[in-house]
Amino acid sequence: MEGVSGRHEGAAEDPQGMKMPHPEPVARRMYDLVEPIGLVPYLADESDEALMALGLRNMWDAYFAGRAAPFGRGMPAEAVHAVFYSFAPGEVARHIPRVWDLTTPEAALAARERGCVAGMWRVLGDRADDPGVARAGELLLKAAISAPVEGRALYAALRAVPVPQEPVARLWHAATLLREHRGDGHTAALLAEGVGGTEAHVLHALSAGMPAQDFGRVSHLPAAQLTAVVDGMRARGLVGPDGWLTDAGRATKERVEALTDRLAEPPYNALTPGELDRLIVDLEPISADFRQAFPM
């Protein structure tokens, strides 16, 4: 019998023969529901406003201060660059450690949470007081704090941050944990395929039918720098003479996404089939609100 999430009850086997409580593609389905909430720090004005009120210079100061704050003041730019993975050389160093001369990691964490929660209340409106929001937050948090931290540097750092008590804040915190858990796994998948950080953006843009130079995360790079990245991918057979992905490039992208999904599965194994179905029902209207407010 199928549950609400479209799954068949019972366990599935992964390719190594290990039993999992939920068959695939749970991680992909949950990504579609969690990602709109996880993007609040980057799409809601309230987040940047709260962080910049600390004396930061611009939105990228706010980004790096808010996201790197769980590591504390002592983590060098080189290490943040390694963990964040997808920034071009030198981009992190323009902000880390400079932001810690302007504020503290503790203040940045508090401001980021405060701003994100304010943005969520604005988007959710009356729904913020709905019991489904609190219920979704509790179930999502149960999943979010259940996964092993080994090999997940950003997820592990965020796990050390105190969990907020207010229901909307708990939902945001849980979504952020799961987003960073998935992100750590995505980095591992990219590394396994030999795809570098800037290359990852090119791969994503081209797979979506967008020329690399038009993609926001790399469009600011000097033309010669971006051309060198694309030329390197062309030499490896990922990009064709026409500038678009080859069959090999598309297959690489598909393998990266499939492995990312598989590595994102462990948190949801903490939920029973009934809890997962309940969570999906509660998250669907919440996620729809954020997708409408912040089209992706």
Secondary structure, DSSP 4 states (H G I P E B T S, - for coil): -B-TTSPBSS-EE-TT--EESS-TTHHHHHHHHHHHHHTHHHH-HHHHHHHHTTT--SHHHHHHHHHHGGG-TT--HHHHHHHH--SPTTTGGGTTTTHHHHS-HHHHHHHHHHHHHHHHHHHHGGGGGSHHHHHHHHHHHHHHTSS--TT-HHHHHHHTSPPP-SHHHHHHHHHHHHHHHHHHHHHHHHHHTT--HHHHHHHHHHHTT--GGGSTTTTTS-HHHHHHHHHHHHHTTSB-TTSSB-HHHHHHHHHHHHHHHHHT-GGGGGS-HHHHHHHHHHHHHHHHHHHHHS--
